Amino acid sequence: MWMSTDADQFGGPKGKKFKYKQFEALLIKNHKKPMEEQKEILEKTIKDWIGDL
């Protein structure tokens, strides 16, 4: 399985990029959870980050 992120995705409170370190920290924080739950967390995090942008 291959995972990647759109590192150029703008959002957040200041309209900045979702950086690799944020993505890595999110993966590490949730790595012991079931894959389906990880997927939901990742999708929600990115959707929340994008917001209205």
C-alpha positions as a printed Julia matrix, in Angstrom:
53×3 Matrix{Float64}:
   0.0    0.0    0.0
   1.24   3.47  -0.87
   0.39   6.62   1.07
   1.14  10.16   0.16
  -0.12  13.64   0.87
  -0.63  16.76  -1.13
   2.05  18.74   0.66
   0.93  21.87  -1.16
  -2.59  21.73   0.25
  -3.37  25.14   1.7
  -5.6   25.63   4.71
  -5.49  25.94   8.45
  -6.02  29.1   10.44
  -3.5   31.11   8.41
  -4.01  29.56   4.95
  -0.62  27.85   5.03
   0.55  24.54   3.58
  -0.09  21.21   5.3
   3.55  20.24   5.77
   5.22  16.84   5.71
   6.08  17.08   9.43
   2.4   17.59  10.32
   1.48  14.58   8.17
   4.22  12.45   9.72
   3.15  13.41  13.26
  -0.44  12.5   12.43
   0.63   9.08  11.14
   2.81   8.38  14.16
   0.09   9.46  16.58
  -2.45   7.09  15.02
  -0.31   4.19  13.74
  -1.67   1.62  16.21
  -5.31   2.23  15.29
  -7.08   0.03  12.74
  -6.47   1.04   9.11
 -10.08   2.09   8.52
  -9.95   4.4   11.53
  -6.61   5.82  10.36
  -8.17   6.53   6.97
 -11.1    8.35   8.57
  -8.76  10.41  10.77
  -6.58  11.37   7.8
  -9.56  12.32   5.63
 -11.14  14.39   8.4
  -7.86  16.11   9.25
  -7.23  17.17   5.65
 -10.86  18.22   5.13
 -10.77  20.29   8.33
  -7.41  21.78   7.31
  -8.72  22.86   3.9
 -11.82  24.42   5.43
 -13.35  26.95   3.03
 -10.23  27.39   0.88
